[in-house]
Amino acid sequence: MPTPREKFATHEQYARSVPPGARPVLARLQALVEAQVPGAERCISYNIPAYRLGKVFLYFAAFKRHVSVYPPVRRDAKLLKALAPYRNEKGNLRFALDEPLPEALIARVAKALAAEVTGG
């Protein structure tokens, strides 16, 4: 896991710091976001991987047993209902590393979060 003092400049640098079991999940998250949101730029914000379209619209982070996606989706009621099993009390998403990644949902999340910051 990343140490509190470690500062990351790239998604790749962050990925090298996480447990090996989380790396393929992070790579898949990146691929999903980049496929669903053309023009999204990789960046580091709050010292975790993020994407921006003018401003940051999606963050993700790896933990010992899960990966999380931030911030919460707010405007799509159908998507919010579908995400219920993965949402924590703040609405952020948590995906267990030992379960299949719900790729279609994550693709929808990426599009929804991008639309929230672009007004689309």
N, C-alpha and C positions, 0 to 999 in steps of 0.2 A: 504494500500500500504506500501511497505517497507520504512523505514525511511532511510535517507542518511547515518546515522551512524551505522545502523544495519549491522552486518557481519554474513553471513550464512556459516555453515559448511556442510550442507546436503541439498538435494532436498526437503526433508520433512520439514526441518526448513524454507526454503524459502516459500514453499506452505502454511504453517501456517500463513505467514505474508501477504498474498494477499487476496483480497476480496473473500468471499465464492463462488461467482458465477464463479470465474476463476479456482478454485481448480479442478473441474472435467475435465476441458479442459487440465490443466497441467498434470493430471494423464493419460489422454488419449494420450497426446503427448509422455509421457514417455513410455507407453505401445507400441505405434507404433514404436518408435525408437528401443526399446529393442527387439521387434519381428523382425524387418527388419535388424538389425545389431548385430548379435550374438557376444558376447565378448565386446560390448561397455560398458565402465565403467562410472558410474555416477561420476560427480565431480562438484565443484563450481569453476567458473572462471569469473573474473570481477564481482564477487559477485552475479552471477545468475547461475541457473542450466545449466549444460553442459554435454556433453558426449565426451569421448576420446577413441581413438584406438592408443596408443602411444602418440599422441598429440590430442588436442581438435579439433573436427570436427563439432560440432553443439552446439549452445546455444539457450536457449529460456527464455522468460520473460513474466510476466503478467502485464497488465496495467488496468486501470479502465474499458475500453470498448473493449479491444482486447488482444490477445497474439501475440508475435512476435517470429520469428525463424530467427537465424543468423548463419553464414554469407550467403551471396547470393550464389546460385548455379551459376556456371560459364561455365561448359563444355558441358551441355546437352541441345542442341538447342530446341528439342521437349518439354522437361520439362520446359525450360524457357518460351516458348510460353504458355503452360498450366498454368503457375504461374502468368502470366501478371496481372490478376485482383487483385492479392494479393501483388504485389511488390510495394515498395515505390521507391523514386528516387534513393536510393542507392542500390536497389535490394533486400533489406531485406524483409521478408514476414510478413504480418500483417493479422490476422484472427479475425474478429469481434466475440465477445462473444455471440451476439444475433443471430448468423447464424450458421448453421451446419458446423462442422469442416470437411474440405475436406480430409478425412482420406487417400484415395488412393494417393492423391498428396503428402501429408506429408510423407507417406511411401516411395515414390519415392525420395523425398528430402533427407530423412535420408540416403538412399542407395547411392545417388549421392554424398552427402557431405562426407560420409565415403570413397567412392572410390577416391575422390579428395585428401584426406590426405594419403591414403595407396598406391596410384598409381594404383589402380584397375580399 
